[in-house]
Amino acid sequence: MNRLARRLACLLVLAPLPFAASAEPDIAAETAQARATAGKLVSQLGAALEKEMTTGGPVGAIGVCRQSAPEIAGNLSRETGSRVTRVSLKTRNPMIGTPDAWEQAALAEFDRKAAAGEKPETLERAELVDEPSGRVFRFLKAIPVKPVCLACHGTPETIAPAVRDKLLENYPHDKAVGYGIGQVRGAVSIKKPL
Ligand code: HEC
């Protein structure tokens, strides 16, 4: 390459950068923050669930999922200025957990990848999306099925009759059963206006 060509190549590479840096949000930073928030939701809820499972058993712990999950998600939403929720393709509580089109597509992709052998805990999607209300940062992190989940999201062999009855009483349209280890139960969804 001669000198002129080298200079031109330099200009071409460098010129767009200042514009890109000022106009584009820092996706890597947003992703890192969203990942941390999703981690907090899963660990806080996991701790509440474990505590109640050892004291009240799965029947008592149904209340934890019912009250604590929306509470923890609400607190994290306020802390981060984002909308933090849990969604699933097979919901137990369709009022809270029904995915929108973007979430549905990502969840379907997570299911395909998990079925193909990818580790569910590694599955996530981060994207800038232009919505009618403006530009938003969207993040979805898969929630894997663990052994403790099977007491309430598994099969008739793992869900005790008393648990099944209480679930049916509270969630007559429950679709969130029949899961096994290694599957994706749903995802933490984070949406942040930019
Ligand atoms: C004690 C029973 C119980 C256990 C154990 C349990 N869940 Fe749930 N789960 C529920 C209930 C009840 C709801 C509905 C909560 C609500 O009303 O918002 C729920 C809802 C969810 C949702 C929200 C989407 C939906 O289906 O409505 C996800 C995601 C979820 N559970 C994942 C898990 C995972 C992952 C585990 C294991 C780590 C787990 N759950 C263990 C009872 C349980």
Residues whose N, C-alpha, C, O or C-beta is under 5 A from the ligand:
A	BS01	HEC	P58 A61 I62 C65 R66 R86 V87 S88 K90 T91 R92 N93 I96 G97 I143 P144 V145 K146 V148 C149 A151 C152 A176 R185 G186 A187
